[in-house]
Amino acid sequence: MSLTVDIIKSGGNRPSEPFRRIKLYKSLVSVCMSVKVPQGQAEDIADSVCKNVINWLKDKTEVTSNDIRTVAAKHLKRLHQEAAYLYEQHHIII
């Protein structure tokens, strides 16, 4: 299945871009590994969260990057609370 969902970037200063699963997947693996989740488990968690986000996106044509982050964090929280906390706090920490 191919999604054609535009992602409106935070702040609106940058142009929108198409949703790319790989970008979400890599950010989820990265946050999991930063809290010492083994790579294989991090990949499984990221895959599960991506599937849930894609399912949520199916009937949408445009969402914000914050919408994606919120939905991903909700599903990540069910699988790994510490990683979800870090994922939610991403902009505050950096």
Secondary structure by P-SEA (a helix, b strand, c coil): cccbbbbbccccccccccccaaaaaaaaaaaaaaacccaaaaaaaaaaaaaaaaaaacccccccaaaaaaaaaaaaaaccaaaaaaaaaccccc
